């Protein structure tokens, strides 16, 4: 059974801090890993990672995949209160149509 | 461009009542369709997926069922709701296994009382 574990489950930091969110996975026939941001509604797509060691970057957010360690990290620098959300990690396996397997998410709270 | 619709947006139902949530996709043909549920404090759990009309695969045993009467329509149903059915239900689609923000519907927040 495919499995995705995120840590920490919750995190409270002050505005301006840098945070690192972790995601590890066990999946048969790994195809891609995705990061989403969720704020009380449908998830917002952040990144899709397929190749190991290549950083994806968008503004203050960046992510990298380590296929050897079966893990990924999501970094947010200079955090803002608008970054408060649940960050979801999901993996996709090849060879089937059975969608994405999600972790439980990291609930990030940015205090002013 | 593709769009996905879900309704209703919110729903409050008593225990034991029936349920019908509908999802439709526009702008694509023969999509894979998915129902996910997010319970409080949990990640998104895949409930059902469908690769074509009338073809439904269930990921977890439960008192819910799904149907796909048309190519771009996916319905989630229950004959009798349980308290544990409360949660946020998301419909999603994919074609050629491409995932992005546009793949998810707006969701239905279901509260069973």
Boltz contact constraints between the chains, C-beta under 6 A:
constraints:
  - contact:
      token1: [A, 34]
      token2: [B, 99]
      max_distance: 6.0
  - contact:
      token1: [A, 42]
      token2: [B, 90]
      max_distance: 6.0
  - contact:
      token1: [A, 42]
      token2: [B, 104]
      max_distance: 6.0
  - contact:
      token1: [A, 42]
      token2: [B, 106]
      max_distance: 6.0
  - contact:
      token1: [A, 42]
      token2: [B, 107]
      max_distance: 6.0
  - contact:
      token1: [A, 43]
      token2: [B, 104]
      max_distance: 6.0
  - contact:
      token1: [A, 44]
      token2: [B, 101]
      max_distance: 6.0
  - contact:
      token1: [A, 45]
      token2: [B, 100]
      max_distance: 6.0
  - contact:
      token1: [A, 45]
      token2: [B, 101]
      max_distance: 6.0
  - contact:
      token1: [A, 97]
      token2: [B, 32]
      max_distance: 6.0
  - contact:
      token1: [A, 97]
      token2: [B, 51]
      max_distance: 6.0
  - contact:
      token1: [A, 98]
      token2: [B, 49]
      max_distance: 6.0
  - contact:
      token1: [A, 99]
      token2: [B, 34]
      max_distance: 6.0
  - contact:
      token1: [A, 99]
      token2: [B, 46]
      max_distance: 6.0
  - contact:
      token1: [A, 99]
      token2: [B, 49]
      max_distance: 6.0
  - contact:
      token1: [A, 102]
      token2: [B, 43]
      max_distance: 6.0
  - contact:
      token1: [A, 102]
      token2: [B, 44]
      max_distance: 6.0
  - contact:
      token1: [A, 103]
      token2: [B, 43]
      max_distance: 6.0
  - contact:
      token1: [A, 104]
      token2: [B, 42]
      max_distance: 6.0
  - contact:
      token1: [A, 104]
      token2: [B, 43]
      max_distance: 6.0
  - contact:
      token1: [A, 105]
      token2: [B, 43]
      max_distance: 6.0
